[in-house]
């Protein structure tokens, strides 16, 4: 057995812990670039707390999922400020923007040189600035990952800026920051969090460390999301924040799979929300992976475990687990991909591009282009 583990230098988890963020972040640098979401009231308090600690603060707003033109514009503003540290408070898109800025501010090369698939994928020429993340949604686990997802409109793709040194120095996860998150966002981000503990668990790169995290997190995440779709529940918010954090750690160390391989292409070409795409692809990908493994004589045990957890949560026999989960997603109100898209999904085209996605390398079995296209059509 051999594996390496990448994690944030410090993880602070718990309800109310955000109140101590100011001194922790000010200790990382006296000139702080603060990347924030548009509707994050705590960001105003954090700015005041940092200023009270004697830090100079430049706020930058993240607007939607980050793309290359927006990143380049923010990068110019950020470099002029000459920050010593970067903090992001918001959803996964905001954290990805902050993480990318922290990585690229010290670099002398254009962002495209470092982007995967559509760029050169070069490692960073200099270490990133110290970076802290405060998530306000429970979904992407971006507070614990080594990459930032960036849309590249010219290529119709979402790709990663990735470097081991991009793992945040501080992940401060206060579930109270997710309280009152809108129901549709809670559903989509929660399904993303579930996907990100399921895909690393069935990944070809799974290891004993990530297995231990995911085995615990998968059933907890299912139960918490069920509760949150019924009513606002602080303890369920705590559970989902934990599952999201675990998912970030797991994917950083065991990879993902076909859900995310397809999601990057669909999101880049059609502009759909990442969590919603993952929520719609999870069931058809699990079905396709199990069928392909069984047809090739491979081991389906891990997928069967996931199905068993779903069956236990949604009732019925083991064989009904995926069907019941899919029916629940429908009833919870998550639109289908074709309903979310502004134009018809070109399943064959999307499948072809997804074959080259980095996430596909960790899928438990290689899926044919035809199968990938069928997954898109079923989503």
KALINFEN-V353195 format. One record per pair of residues at least 24 apart in sequence whose C-alpha atoms are under 8 Angstrom apart, sorted by sequence separation. I is the first residue (numbers start at 1). J is the second residue. If there is no record, write none. Layout:
# KALINFEN-V353195
I|J + I|J
This chain:
# KALINFEN-V353195
22|46 + 26|50 + 30|54 + 31|55 + 32|56 + 33|57 + 34|58 + 35|59 + 36|60 + 37|61 + 38|62 + 103|127 + 104|128 + 105|129 + 143|167 + 144|168 + 194|218 + 21|46 + 25|50 + 30|55 + 31|56 + 32|57 + 33|58 + 34|59 + 35|60 + 36|61 + 37|62 + 38|63 + 103|128 + 143|168 + 218|243 + 347|372 + 348|373 + 351|376 + 23|49 + 29|55 + 30|56 + 31|57 + 32|58 + 33|59 + 34|60 + 35|61 + 36|62 + 37|63 + 71|97 + 75|101 + 79|105 + 102|128 + 103|129 + 217|243 + 259|285 + 347|373 + 22|49 + 23|50 + 26|53 + 31|58 + 33|60 + 35|62 + 66|93 + 74|101 + 78|105 + 102|129 + 144|171 + 194|221 + 258|285 + 347|374 + 22|50 + 26|54 + 65|93 + 66|94 + 102|130 + 143|171 + 193|221 + 194|222 + 26|55 + 64|93 + 65|94 + 71|100 + 75|104 + 102|131 + 143|172 + 217|246 + 347|376 + 23|53 + 64|94 + 66|96 + 71|101 + 75|105 + 347|377 + 22|53 + 62|93 + 63|94 + 66|97 + 190|221 + 62|94 + 99|131 + 214|246 + 345|377 + 98|131 + 213|246 + 214|247 + 62|97 + 133|168 + 190|225 + 287|322 + 132|168 + 214|250 + 118|155 + 128|165 + 131|168 + 132|169 + 133|170 + 134|171 + 135|172 + 213|250 + 95|133 + 127|165 + 128|166 + 130|168 + 131|169 + 132|170 + 133|171 + 134|172 + 135|173 + 187|225 + 72|111 + 95|134 + 123|162 + 124|163 + 130|169 + 131|170 + 132|171 + 133|172 + 134|173 + 135|174 + 136|175 + 210|249 + 283|322 + 337|376 + 95|135 + 121|161 + 123|163 + 132|172 + 133|173 + 134|174 + 137|177 + 138|178 + 210|250 + 118|159 + 121|162 + 136|177 + 137|178 + 338|379 + 117|159 + 135|177 + 136|178 + 186|228 + 187|229 + 283|325 + 337|379 + 68|111 + 86|129 + 88|131 + 92|135 + 116|159 + 135|178 + 210|253 + 283|326 + 336|379 + 85|129 + 86|130 + 87|131 + 88|132 + 89|133 + 90|134 + 91|135 + 115|159 + 116|160 + 137|181 + 210|254 + 33|78 + 84|129 + 85|130 + 86|131 + 87|132 + 88|133 + 89|134 + 90|135 + 91|136 + 92|137 + 115|160 + 116|161 + 43|89 + 84|130 + 85|131 + 86|132 + 87|133 + 88|134 + 89|135 + 90|136 + 91|137 + 96|142 + 115|161 + 116|162 + 183|229 + 197|243 + 87|134 + 88|135 + 89|136 + 90|137 + 91|138 + 92|139 + 95|142 + 114|161 + 115|162 + 193|240 + 206|253 + 207|254 + 92|140 + 95|143 + 99|147 + 100|148 + 114|162 + 138|186 + 196|244 + 205|253 + 206|254 + 40|89 + 92|141 + 99|148 + 137|186 + 139|188 + 140|189 + 194|243 + 197|246 + 205|254 + 206|255 + 33|83 + 40|90 + 92|142 + 139|189 + 190|240 + 193|243 + 194|244 + 197|247 + 200|250 + 204|254 + 205|255 + 279|329 + 31|82 + 32|83 + 33|84 + 35|86 + 92|143 + 96|147 + 97|148 + 138|189 + 139|190 + 193|244 + 196|247 + 200|251 + 203|254 + 31|83 + 32|84 + 33|85 + 34|86 + 35|87 + 36|88 + 37|89 + 96|148 + 137|189 + 138|190 + 139|191 + 140|192 + 141|193 + 180|232 + 196|248 + 199|251 + 203|255 + 30|83 + 31|84 + 32|85 + 33|86 + 34|87 + 35|88 + 36|89 + 37|90 + 96|149 + 97|150 + 139|192 + 140|193 + 179|232 + 194|247 + 197|250 + 201|254 + 203|256 + 29|83 + 30|84 + 31|85 + 32|86 + 33|87 + 34|88 + 35|89 + 36|90 + 37|91 + 96|150 + 139|193 + 190|244 + 193|247 + 196|250 + 197|251 + 200|254 + 203|257 + 280|334 + 29|84 + 30|85 + 32|87 + 34|89 + 138|193 + 139|194 + 179|234 + 196|251 + 200|255 + 279|334 + 28|84 + 29|85 + 93|149 + 140|196 + 199|255 + 200|256 + 280|336 + 28|85 + 37|94 + 199|256 + 200|257 + 280|337 + 36|94 + 176|234 + 179|237 + 199|257 + 276|334 + 35|94 + 178|237 + 25|85 + 35|95 + 196|256 + 199|259 + 277|337 + 100|161 + 176|237 + 25|87 + 35|97 + 175|237 + 176|238 + 35|98 + 103|166 + 175|238 + 34|98 + 195|259 + 175|241 + 99|166 + 174|241 + 173|241 + 272|340 + 99|168 + 272|341 + 271|341 + 270|341 + 293|364 + 173|245 + 270|342 + 293|365 + 270|343 + 292|365 + 289|364 + 292|367 + 289|365 + 289|367 + 288|367 + 68|150 + 192|274 + 66|149 + 67|150 + 68|151 + 192|275 + 195|278 + 288|371 + 66|150 + 67|151 + 68|152 + 191|275 + 192|276 + 195|279 + 266|350 + 65|150 + 66|151 + 67|152 + 68|153 + 190|275 + 191|276 + 265|350 + 65|151 + 67|153 + 189|275 + 192|278 + 188|275 + 189|276 + 191|278 + 192|279 + 195|282 + 288|375 + 188|276 + 191|279 + 218|306 + 222|310 + 262|350 + 265|353 + 262|351 + 265|354 + 188|278 + 219|309 + 223|313 + 264|354 + 285|375 + 188|279 + 218|309 + 219|310 + 222|313 + 284|375 + 262|354 + 261|354 + 264|357 + 261|355 + 281|375 + 284|378 + 262|357 + 281|376 + 284|379 + 40|136 + 261|357 + 261|358 + 281|378 + 261|359 + 281|379 + 138|237 + 260|359 + 261|360 + 280|379 + 202|302 + 260|360 + 29|130 + 139|240 + 144|245 + 201|302 + 202|303 + 258|359 + 28|130 + 138|240 + 139|241 + 143|245 + 257|359 + 258|360 + 277|379 + 138|241 + 141|244 + 142|245 + 145|248 + 229|332 + 256|359 + 257|360 + 137|241 + 140|244 + 141|245 + 144|248 + 145|249 + 255|359 + 256|360 + 257|361 + 138|243 + 139|244 + 141|246 + 143|248 + 144|249 + 159|264 + 257|362 + 258|363 + 138|244 + 141|247 + 142|248 + 145|251 + 146|252 + 158|264 + 256|362 + 257|363 + 25|132 + 138|245 + 140|247 + 141|248 + 145|252 + 157|264 + 158|265 + 255|362 + 256|363 + 257|364 + 140|248 + 141|249 + 144|252 + 157|265 + 198|306 + 254|362 + 156|265 + 157|266 + 158|267 + 157|267 + 158|268 + 262|372 + 157|268 + 156|268 + 157|269 + 156|269 + 156|270 + 262|376 + 153|268 + 18|134 + 152|268 + 153|269 + 151|268 + 8|143 + 42|177 + 140|275 + 8|144 + 139|275 + 7|144 + 7|145 + 187|332 + 188|334 + 187|334 + 184|333 + 184|334 + 21|172 + 18|172 + 17|172 + 18|173 + 17|173 + 18|174 + 17|174 + 205|362 + 6|164 + 12|170 + 16|174 + 204|362 + 8|167 + 9|168 + 10|169 + 11|170 + 12|171 + 13|172 + 14|173 + 15|174 + 16|175 + 203|362 + 204|363 + 7|167 + 8|168 + 9|169 + 10|170 + 11|171 + 12|172 + 13|173 + 14|174 + 15|175 + 16|176 + 203|363 + 204|364 + 6|167 + 7|168 + 8|169 + 9|170 + 10|171 + 11|172 + 12|173 + 13|174 + 14|175 + 15|176 + 202|363 + 203|364 + 8|170 + 11|173 + 202|364 + 8|171 + 199|363 + 3|207 + 15|238 + 14|238 + 117|356 + 117|357 + 7|249 + 6|249 + 6|252 + 6|253 + 5|253 + 4|253
